[in-house]
């Protein structure tokens, strides 16, 4: 099976990185505006294909660097089985002395990460990937002429996998700038320059294969391209034929860890905005609403009376958050932000993250079959605020009701699910693997708290809500479900499938 992996090292974390591709401009091109570089002219055939990328690569490559980071992980603890062979032949008291020494002086675990980067200013600011320098105790960069310089980490952002470094400006550096727009098209030529497998100054060319790829990035989509990139290209630039950086190389999709023609990059418009914040503040300041949300599915849209499927449904409201202060409630469906339609939960997350702290924003929500406007003073997103994950359904017991069997909600369940002591609900203790709700993510141990906006405390309560939904002519009944990973809504068909 194919997998997505970092182009600097195998992917081991939730956040991964990708190589970026960029657009071709028509006519003559100027390096926009790289320090100390003249206008770039790319000769092209009658059909528009370039004869050579040599002039472009010659002028942009001095701005590209190799990034070497030394990292330190947890100390290696002593294990009795690690006693060297020669010590095992010595008297027991000598062996014990060695064990005591090892316990008191655990060996440090050191590593090395190699990637790419590029200058964005003459005074030494460099862009690379966060995963290239994450946990680094020492960072150096190697220039095209072989000179090696110490670099300081100015700021990092795990959300977009970007980082900014700085070297002392005892000279003026050649640099490149981000593309001023995002009007890239599938089929545009791109050129990637970087340090694959430690081979600095390597250039490859290809085309943009797709744009707007959602491959796990919370705060950005990715550009997909087929210019060959590999481990070590992470953090390097991908250029259009004008010498503009259209993206920051970040990840590849590969079954082996090597290039198969599918690379991804962080778009230049995102990288430009994030790096400016890192240079100014040393971190990224994002807007914060304070809700847990899920996308509106087709069946949820039907159950709440939406004519089309869009928006983000609120499953939790964080205590003390801007959302709570403004009056948001569970089951609100956010339809618009300042008059702009919300497509899904990811769209809303990115839009709120881009808002300015303190900004007053209008949210159009659907509540109890009525649209209303809620005005919110946007807060600052707390650091290390993560999203909850969802588990796959557990094996089932024999089905009793819509593929489910239940037990009463106990005090132990309330503690496990972080519910109030007086919370009502039914705990799922059996679930048929082929059932509709299992397919939608319900699992054994989850608690159903509400059905059709009404609290339930017994199977009879649930059956009554199902019958009422049938009488009202609805195809689905909305359930509020609490799991150990958070709260969400699921739409249950009111008619059991045979």
Protein Blocks (a to p, Z undefined) as FASTA:
>chain_A
ZZdddfkbccfbfbdcddddddddehjddddddehiacddddddfkopafbfklmmmmmm
mmpccdddddddddddddfklpcfklmmpcfklmmmmmmmmmmmccddddddddddddfb
fnopacddfklmgoiabdcdddfkopacddddfbdcfklopacdddddfbccddddddfb
fcbcehiacddddjeehighiacddddfbghiaehiakbccdddfbdcdehjgopacddf
kopafbdcfbdcdfklpaehiacdddfklmmmmmmmmmmnopacdddebpacddddfklm
mmnopabdedjddfbdcehiaklmnopaehiacfbgghiacfblmlmmmmmmmpcehiac
dddddeehiacddddddddddehiacddddddddddddfbgoiacddddfklmmmnopaf
kbgcdddfbdcfkbmklmnopaehiacfbgghiacfbfklmmmmmmmmmmnopabdcddd
ddfkbccdddddfbdcZZ
